[in-house]
Each structure stands twice: as C-alpha cells, then as structure tokens.
Amino acid sequence: MDGRRRLAEPVTDGATVRPAAGTAPGSRRVRMRIPFGLNISRGRTPRFLRRWMGSTQGSTQGLPIPRGAGVAAAIVFILASITYGTVRGGHVPVVMAELRDFRDSVANLAGFRITSIALAGQRRLTREDILDTAGVTGRSSLLFLDAGEMRARLKANPWIAEANVLKLYPSRLHIAITERDAFALWQRDGKVEVIAEDGTVVEAYAGQHFAKLPLVVGVGAASRAKDFLALLDRYPAVREQLHAAVLVAERRWNVMLKNGIAVRLPEVEAERALDTLVKLDRDNKILSRDIAAIDLRLLDRVTVQLSDEAAAARAEALKAKSPKKKGGAV
C-alpha cells in the first residue's frame, strides 16, 4: 500500500515471474493488467468468457502451424478463383486447346512431329475433309494422337462407314477409310435426304447431283429401301418406270410409276403380285392404259381404277349405248 492507500497490482497474469538475482526461484503465477479496465482474473472473468478461452486453449495445444501454410493457402485460393472464373466464363475449351497445343509443341521438339500422312479409301471426301474430321493439324504430334478417338471422330461422319488409324513412330500416320455410296433419296415430313444402302442419312438433298437416284417415301422406308429396290430390279418393266416407292404404315409398299399409275402391293407375297402385274402388262398392256391405280392386295383378284378422264369417257360411252325410251313407256 502506498501513501495514497492504493494497493500494488502485479503487471502479469498467469506468467511465471523470473526470480531476481540472489533470490530463491519460485513458481508463483501472477496476474496481468489488461488494458481498458478489463480484468480477466479467474475471480472477475465472466463464466462464458472463461469457458470460451479454456476451449480455445485446449483445441490449439499440440497443433503447430507448419511453415509456409499461409503461402500454400494463398496459392490454393488463387487457383480456385482462376478455375471458377474459367468455368463460369465458358473458357474451358479455349484453355484446354492451349494446353494441348503446348503439350504437342513439347512433343514435336522431342522428335514426334508428324512429317508424313498417308490416306487410303477416299473417293468423295477430300484430304482436307478427312484431316479436319480426324482433328489432325499442323501442330499435332504423333505421341499424343489418340488412334481410337480419331477413328470414332471419322466414323461420326455419315459418309464414312469404317475407318482405321495406324501410328508409325516416330513421325508417320496412316488413315484408311471406307466411304458409303449414295443409294436413294428418302422423303419424310416434307424433307428429302440422301441415304446409303444401310439407310444412313449422309446429307440433305439440295441439288440435281443425286436427281437420278430412286425415291422412297414414308417412315421406315430408309432401312427397308435396299431389299425392296432389289426386288424391283428383278422386274425391269416396272423398275424402269419407277417414280417413287411409298411405304404405307410401315407394312406394305405402293409403287408410283412415272405415268401416274399407283400399284398397290400386298403386305406379304409382294413378289407374286409383281408377277401378276408383269403378266397383265405383257398380255393387255395394262401399264399403258388410261388408269389411275392397280390394286393387287388381294391375291385372287385385280382391281383397276380408271383415271378421271377415262372414267368420264366411259360414262359418256355407256350413256350413248343405252337405248332411248319410247314415248309413253314407263
């Protein structure tokens, strides 16, 4: 206590006081004065604050922070920010392309630059079409070319039925393809497309280059065109006059001839119906008559529908042949 009746207070709290020279060592713990008038001695500290401080001290004991953790955390944060911005901005394809170019540049410097590309099997497609489809550029390296992926990309082109890719290290590439042939025109939903024999649509019909191909119409006609047109090839008198083959309800065919006659074939035994048609044309020139349709769906009979002009002419002829009624006769 000093002259003003004030008690002396220690300047540390809980810290071990180093003994002065010449004095005996001791382990007495003293309290520290806290600025702003806050005394956190056990007797005066609120319970919730003592509880929080105790749990904090207990949780941090034995967990030293490694050196460089702050730098590592900063790098991770920066990389995460760059990744987020790249994804949100839609720049992932650009970034991946740049990384592939860098990878290929390194491989080219190592001696894996493509110096020779041999192509085989192309007829309609050009060299540029094939290389562009395969993804081969002037910067591509043989080391990082994926032959399986190239083959899949080539086969994704509807004109290419089969493709083989061979890598010959260190610098040669061989690509062999089998192209599809344009087989017929397929009309559906008001659109006309060029199809191959297997029914694959190879391109839209947009000119006269494929005008001489046979026309098939209807849902499902593309996949069944090869077999039906092969059947018609056995009957030249019908095949030469073919304008279109119409698949009705995916069940049976109607043959539309160039002179406007519609030949209705049955769902089964279409070959037998065509035999009957050829015989009628040979004996009676039925395909040269003024008729609109020939119905062969029933095996035991043939139904012929006259054209409007022929039907009108026949009606007039029948009217002229009918006898005139006498006067007063009922």
Helices and strands as residue ranges (DSSP letters): E 15-16, E 29-30, G 35-37, H 47-60, H 69-88, H 92-107, I 108-112, E 116-120, H 127-134, H 147-155, E 160-168, E 172-179, E 184-188, E 191-195, E 201-204, E 215-217, H 221-232, H 236-239, E 242-248, E 252-257, E 262-264, H 270-284, G 286-288, E 291-295, E 303-306, H 308-321
